[in-house]
Amino acid sequence: MSGSALYETFARAPLAFDRGEGTWLVTDKGERYLDFAGGIAVNSLGHSHPHLVAALTEQAAKLWHVSNLYEIPEQRRLGERLADATFADKVFFTNSGAEALECAIKTARRYHFVKGHPERFRIITFEGAFHGRTLATIAAGGQYKYLEGFGPKVEGFDQVAFDDIDAAEKAITPETAAILIEPVQGEGGIRPVPTQSLKRLRQLCDKHGLLLIFDEVQCGIGRTGKLFAHEWTGVTPDLMAIAKGIGGGFPMGACLATDEAATGMTAGVHGTTFGGNPLAMAVGNAVLDVVLADGFLEDVQRKALLLKQGLAAVADEFPDVVEGIRGTGLMLGLKCAMPNTKVNMALHDQHLLAVPAGDNVIRLLPPLTVTDEEIGEALKRIRGGAKGLTDAIAAEAAK
Ligand SMILES: Cc1ncc(COP(=O)(O)O)c(C=O)c1O
């Protein structure tokens, strides 16, 4: 017995935060932490952003929930804004990233079903992927550690090596419905997929009549300096799952689709009680007000460069701690030369929050509103952590 009534599914740090201010989190004891974890890429505009607080409290005073039995004007508006800003024509709102992926998977399967090909239900995915924790999305992610003990893996997912487009082509069969990929792998260790590879996947999908699904749950909503990461490549998907940053901390997600891809999603075939509720929609619209404002994303790109250059200097200075820097925009990874948990602990001791990821990487996911001064402060703390670890290695060697 741990003395807690909660499931023991999370290895939590013994820290409780009382409030947040922009890029800072403050504990119940008044200690301040610089937040480069961002609730795992969720707090796109930092903590307590005045425009989001106003949008949420105004909506909270008016109307919380009505269900999708009725028109929700803010939902219609956010759907139209997302469609206007992207490849998409249609949007389905969800409460989470995993549900957005579930919707994308179902939409792809239904597409082939209504085209007279119910046998086409399989989806090709990539090693290192993370798509969520529902039964279908753990099957899509294909990671044994998330599948073990949960019964038979949901049928219909074929996984190939990361960025192995030849293998993806070989995996296509008459049963294949779609290819699902994160343009930048997040949990997998901040691994951007080369532009050329996404272009080849688009060509493969067009050639074989497959749908291309992007998972931009982590890399979307300005994180890479464009509204969506795939915009850097010129490749557009047929379907896309988003979540995290669009709610800025309010739980929400969405599945975006072209008219053609959404052909099978007719009345009654899919649903949700909470998805698209007025509170979430008010916040989603408020996030877009800020992220789509003139110059905002350009400034994210400028700040990202500042952070990346600073990190590259740290990697040069402390090669025993940081092997290299990877990623794009404000989605950067420190590839560690020692266990990433140790590096994370050293950063934590410097009161800098970051997130470990696969492939021995530490993720830095500051809010898009991070200031130049805060980037400077983070670099100072990362350097401090790396120096402590380097000194410890030297002291050990001298023994
Ligand atoms: C790329 C990606 N897809 C899907 C998910 C699942 O999102 P959620 O935890 O909101 O269900 C995550 C969560 O980390 C993610 O990073």
Ligand as a Chemical Component Dictionary entry (heavy atoms), coordinates in Angstrom:
data_LIG
# 
_chem_comp.id                   LIG 
_chem_comp.type                 NON-POLYMER 
_chem_comp.pdbx_formal_charge   0 
_chem_comp.three_letter_code    LIG 
# 
loop_
_chem_comp_atom.comp_id 
_chem_comp_atom.atom_id 
_chem_comp_atom.alt_atom_id 
_chem_comp_atom.type_symbol 
_chem_comp_atom.charge 
_chem_comp_atom.model_Cartn_x 
_chem_comp_atom.model_Cartn_y 
_chem_comp_atom.model_Cartn_z 
_chem_comp_atom.pdbx_ordinal 
LIG C1 C1 C 0 2.142  12.001 -30.900 1  
LIG C2 C2 C 0 1.106  11.656 -29.867 2  
LIG N1 N1 N 0 -0.039 11.079 -30.253 3  
LIG C3 C3 C 0 -1.000 10.771 -29.373 4  
LIG C4 C4 C 0 -0.851 11.017 -28.034 5  
LIG C5 C5 C 0 -1.936 10.656 -27.061 6  
LIG O1 O1 O 0 -2.548 11.798 -26.569 7  
LIG P1 P1 P 0 -3.402 11.741 -25.217 8  
LIG O2 O2 O 0 -2.444 11.427 -24.113 9  
LIG O3 O3 O 0 -4.024 13.108 -25.119 10 
LIG O4 O4 O 0 -4.427 10.668 -25.400 11 
LIG C6 C6 C 0 0.325  11.620 -27.576 12 
LIG C7 C7 C 0 0.524  11.875 -26.143 13 
LIG O5 O5 O 0 1.632  12.064 -25.671 14 
LIG C8 C8 C 0 1.330  11.953 -28.525 15 
LIG O6 O6 O 0 2.475  12.523 -28.141 16 
# 
loop_
_chem_comp_bond.comp_id 
_chem_comp_bond.atom_id_1 
_chem_comp_bond.atom_id_2 
_chem_comp_bond.value_order 
_chem_comp_bond.pdbx_ordinal 
LIG C1 C2 SING 1  
LIG C2 N1 SING 2  
LIG C2 C8 DOUB 3  
LIG N1 C3 DOUB 4  
LIG C3 C4 SING 5  
LIG C4 C5 SING 6  
LIG C4 C6 DOUB 7  
LIG C5 O1 SING 8  
LIG O1 P1 SING 9  
LIG P1 O2 DOUB 10 
LIG P1 O3 SING 11 
LIG P1 O4 SING 12 
LIG C6 C7 SING 13 
LIG C6 C8 SING 14 
LIG C7 O5 DOUB 15 
LIG C8 O6 SING 16 
# 
